[in-house]
Amino acid sequence: MGGLEQLREWVEESSNIVFFGGAGVSTESGIPDFRSVDGLYNQQYDYPPETIISRSFYEKNPEEFYRFYKERMVFTGAKPNAAHVVLAKWEEEGKLCAVVTQNIDGLHQAAGSREVMELHGSIHRNYCSRCRRFYSLEDIMAMDGVPRCECGGIIKPDVVLYEEGLDQGILQKAVSYIRHADMLIIGGTSLVVYPAAGLVNYYQGHRLVIVNKTVTPVDNQADLVVTGKIGEVFSKLMEG
């Protein structure tokens, strides 16, 4: 696994790291990337994932949306892995200032990270679409079918669906963190989902690090590329 020593050295020297991560950060916690369509998926659903988790589908067919959402996007038993733990540790040590994530599972916070920009929202926040009352994930999972508020309104997870825009406040905050970072580590994302993927362009430093299993479109711009699973790479970082 080439580049580990260089990465370790840069982390030691940095005091303003930003980490930008995607689905690959959570796969090692047992949360599959919902885009990886498998045989089980094909047997159970009549529509592709991108269709089911779109705003228009949610509004037209909330029953099917929630069936997919609860079975394929919520993993209540998932625990943080080495990547989550190391990032929280760096924040505590004053090395890392923010995590920007495309994930909705809340595992960064579960590991102890405090400054987390959730670009696509979180399964842990749910609101009645009529009266805006808050509901926890436990509340939602305890309800059969489409979860409804006491007022009769449908409860919607605070996650960004296809056809919905990202929260501009969170996006701007993420841009600001990335722009001022002395080191940007990108991990567990293929950088193909926009506008999130475009955030990389705001980095102005000279320590752009990619940690990913596969090639990304910005590998040629990176100052360091480490190929591998991010949890394994971060575990090795801690060993040194």
N, C-alpha and C positions, 0 to 999 in steps of 0.2 A: 504494500500500500504506500506508493510514493507520495512525497510531499508532507508527511506527518511532522517531521522535524521542523520544517519551515513554518507550518501552521502553528505548531506549539510555540515557536519563537515569537511569531507575530502576536499571538494572544498575550504572551508575557509582556510585550512592549506596548500593548494597546490599552486605552482607557475609555474608548468610545465606540465599542463594537455594536453593530446592528446585525441581527440575524433575521433572514427572510426565508421562511420555510413553507413547504407544501405537503401534499398527501404522504410523501415518502417518510416524513418525520413520524407519522402515526402508524404506518404499516407494521413497524416492529413492535407496536403495542397491541397488535392483533386487529387493527381497524383497516379493512381492505379499501383500496381506492375504488369508489363506486363506478368509475369509468371502466374498470377491468371486468368486462362482461363474461360471465362463466356459464356453464351448462345449467346450473341451478337457476340462475337468473332467467335464462331463456325459457325454462319450463314454467316459471311462476308469473311472469309479467307479459302483457301484450304490447308494451311500448318500450322504447329505449330509455335509459336513465335520464338523458337530457330532456326528453319530453315530459317525463313524470315530474321532474323537479323544476318545471317552469311555472311561472306565475299563472299563465292562462289555464294550464292543466289543473293546477291547485284549485283555481276558482270553479272550474267546470266539474271536476271529479275529486273532491277532497277525500272521499273514502279510499280510492286507489292511491292517491298521493300519500296518505297517512300509513297505508299498509306498507308501501315501499319505504317510507321514511323510518318507521319504527323497526323494520326488519333489516334494512341495509345501510342506514345512516346513523343509527344510535346504538352505541355499544357501551352499556352501563358498567360492564365489568372491566373495561380497559384501564390499564395503569400506565403512568409515565414510564418511558424507557430512558436509557442512558443519555440520549440527546436532550430530552426535556430537563433531566436532572443537572447536567453540566451547564446548560444555559442559565438555569436558576442560580447555580453556584457562582457563575461569572458575574451575574447581576449583583449578587450579594457582596462580591469582592470589589465591586466598583469598576469592573472591566467592560461590562455590557450595559448599554443604556436602554435597549428596547428589542422586543421580539415582534416581528411583523409576520402574521401567519394567514394562510388561506384555509386553515383547518377550523372546524366548528366544534371540536370535541372538548375543549377546555382543559386539555392535558398539560399545557404550559402552566396554567394557574395551579393545577393540582400538584405540580412539581415545586411550586413556590415562586414562579415568575410573577412579578407585579405589573410591569409596564408591557402590556401585550396589546398590539393593534390587531383586532380580529376583522380582517377585510371582508370575510363572508359571514360574519355573525357568529352565534353560538346556540347550540342545542339547549344550553342551560337557562336561556331567557325565552319566555313565551308570553305573548300578550293577547288579550281578547281584542278581536278586530272591531268590536262595538264600543266597549267601555274602557279599553286599555288596561284592564286589571292584569297584574303580573302573575304568572304561574311558573313553577319550577319544572325541571325535567321529570322529577318523581311524580308530580301532579299529572303531567301529560301521559306518562307511561301507565299510570293507574286507571286511566279512562279507556273504555273500549271504543273502537271505531274512531269517528271524528271527535276530538275533544271540544267540549263546549263549556262556556262560562256560565255562572249562575244567572247572568242576565240573558242567556240564550245565544249570545254571539259565538262564532267559531274562534277557537284559540289558534293563533298562528305562531310557529316557531320564529324566533328572531334570526333567521338565516336568509342570506341573499339567494333568491331563486334565479334561474335563467329568466331573462326579460326584465329583471329588476336592476336598478343602479346600485353601486356601492355607496356606503355612507360617506359623504364628502368630507365631513369633519375628521373621520378616522383616516381617510385617504390622505388628506393634507398633513395630518400629524405624522403619518408614515413617511411621506415625502420629505418632511423637515428632518426627521431622524436620519434618514438615509443620506440626505444631502450633507449633513454635518458629521457623518460617521468617519472615524479614522480607519475603520476596517468594516467591510460588508461581507458576511458569510451567507451564501445562498445554499440551502440544503433541502433535499427531498422534493424537488420540484423540477419538472421538465421545461418550465417557463414558456408555456404555450397558451395559458389562459390570460386573456386581457380583460380589464386594464391592469391587473396585478403584475403581469410580466413586464410591463413598461416601467415599473418603479425602479428597476435596475439602472435605467438611464440617468437617474438623478444623482447617482453616486459620483462624487468628484475626486475620491482618493486614489491611492495606488496599491491598495490591498484588497482586491476583489477576489474572493475565494469561492469556488464552486465545489460542493461535496454532493455527489449524486451517483446513482448506479449506472445511469446512461448518459450519453452525450446531450448537451443542451445547446440552444442557439447562441448562447453567449460565452461558450468555452473559449473561443478565440479572443475574446476581450479580457478574459480573466487573467489575473496575475499568478494564480495558483489553482490547479484542478486536482482534486483528490477523488479518485473513483472508488466507490464502495457504498455500503449501507451506512447511513449517517449515525445510527446508534452504535454500530461497530467502530466506526472511525472515532467518535467521541469517547467511547470506552477506552480505546488505545491512547488517546490524548491524556486521559486521566492516569494511565499507568506510568507515564513518563515523569 
